[in-house]
Amino acid sequence: MENNKILKYLEGQLSDQDKKDFEALIESNSDLQLEVEMLGNLIDNEPAEIPPYELRQKIYQMANIKDETFMDVAIKKVDSILEVVIGNQYQLDVEPLLITRSSNSSKIFSKDMNDYEIVCDISNELEDNFLINLAVSKNQKAQENIKFSVTQNQKTKNEFFTKSNGNTGSFKLNSGQYLINISTLKFELGNIKINLS
């Protein structure tokens, strides 16, 4: 039974017909009779002091009321606003990687992402120009059609796809910070952030 109807009945807020119907229902249902009696006693014998927490919880549970403070409600409302203000959805999980030299002007590193191995070879061609070569393998097999989206200052500069040999081929980038988003045709593998200087 809806507890709001019981409270309206006990407080005399039901219309005459609703009151007669509800009283007939009470007479025919012993569980409802007990519930009305208990809530009636609570209302009639309301204590002057605040009841203990456990008792309030039992009453809330019986009446199917959530025990939320104003602060709980406020936090729920403000939480999504704070996520936007703080910018957590734009935050990158960046971790440094070990970079090795393949020659005097070339550096190479690899990163595992969702069972894919991403290899990045960076060669310093001229002072402000870098030659980048990206490769992807999974279980030591070259992967084709892996997309690399290269962005700088939140603007996509270029997109490269791996060929049948699992390699993008070389491409040039100027000095600066870049975010490289890596994805298959079905899902995103992750991001690599590089600072070329």
N, C-alpha and C positions, 0 to 999 in steps of 0.2 A: 504494500500500500504506500502511496505517496505521502511522505511525512508532512509536506506542506498542507495537505488537506486535513490531516489530523490536527495540526496547529491552528488552522483556520476554524475548525470545528470547536476546539477548546477555547479559542478566543472569541467565539460567537460571530465569526465573519462569513458564515455560509448563509445562503438564501434559505427561506423556509422549506422549499421543496428539497434542496440539496441536503439540508439538515435532517429531514425525515428519511430520505434515502440512505444517508450515511448512518443514521441511528439503526435502521433496519439491517444494514450490513454489519454493524458492530454486534448486534444481537446474534447474528448467524455465524460469526467468526470469532472463536475464542482467542486466537493469537492476536487479532486486531484489537479485541477487547482489552487484552493484557497491555498491549502497546499504548493504547489510548489512556488507560489507567496510569501507566508509568509516567507518560509525558504529562498527564494532568497533575499527578503528584509533584512532579518537578516544578511545574508552573505555580501550583498553589502553595507549595512549601519552599519557595525560592529562598535559598540562604542569603543572609546579608553579606556574607563574605564570598570571595572568589573560590570556586570549588577546586580541589586538587587537579593537577594536570592529567593524571590517569583517568579520573572520572570524566573530565571534559572530553578526553579522547574517546572514551566509550560512548558518550552521548553523541559526539560528532559522527562516530562510526554508525551508530544506530540510525541517526537522522540522514546518513549519507552526505555529510558535509565535509569538505576538505578544510583542514586546519592550516590555513595559510595566513601569515602575518602580512601587514601592509608592505613590509620590506621584501618579503618573498615575491609578491606581485610586482613591486617596483623593479626588483632585480631582473625578473623575467622580461619585463617591457624594455628595460634599458640595455640588457645584455646584447641584443642584436645591434643596437645603435653603437655600442662600444666596439663591437667587432669591426664595424665599418670605419669608425674614427681611428682605431688603433691600426687598422689595415692588415689584420692577421691573414686574410685571404690572399694578400699580395706578398706575404713574407716567404722568402725562399729558405729551404733547409740546405744551407751551404756548408760543406765540409771540405777542408783542404785535402789535396791529393798529392801523392808522391809523383814528382815529375823527373824523368831521366833524360839524359842527352843521347841522341842518336848520332849527332855530329856536333861540330863547334857551333853551327848556326841553327840547329834543330833540337826541339824538345818534344818528348812524347809522354803521354800518360794514358791510363785506361781506367775505366769505372764500370762496375757491374750494376746493371739496372734491370730488375725483374727477369733474371736469368739471361739477359743479353749483356755481352761485353762490348763496351763502346771504347774505341781507341781514337785518340786525337793526336795528330802529328802537326806541330807548329814550327815553321821555318821562318827565320828573320831574313827576308829577301833584301830589303833596303832598310834605311833608318826607321821610316814610318809605315812600311808595308810588310805584311806577314802573309805567308802562304799556308793555308790550312788544308789538311786532308783528314777526313773522318771515315771510320770503318766500323762495321757492326758484325758481330758473329753471335751465334747461339749454339751451344754444345759443339764449339769449334767448327761450325758451318757458317759460311758467309750468308748474310741476310740481305735480300733484295727489297727495294721499295720502303726502306725506313726513311722517314722524313726528318730533316734537320731544319728548323725555323730559326734563323739568326736574327735577333733583335738588338737594337741599341737605342737607349733612351725611350723604351716602350714602343718603338716603331720597328716593324718587321723590315729588315733590309733585304734578305734573300731567303729562299727555300731551296734545299738541296735534297736529292733522293739518292740512296745507294743503288748501285747497279748490280748486276748478277754476281760480280766479284765481292760484293759487300762493302764497296768503297764509293765515296761521293766523287772522287777525283779532286784535284787541288782547286782551291779558290782563294782569292785575295781579300784581306781585311786590313784596314788602316789601324793605327794605334787607338786604343779605347777599351771600354768595358762592354762586353757582349753577354747576352743570355742566349743559350742555344737550347731550344726545346726539342726533345726527341720523341717521336711517336711512330707507331705502326699504323696500318690502315684502320685498326680497331680500337686501340687505346694508347694513352700517353705513357711513355717509359720514364721520363723525368727531365731534368734540366741540368745543364752545365753552365756555370758562370766563369768566364775567362776575362782577364785583364791583360791586354796586349800593350806592352810598353818597352 
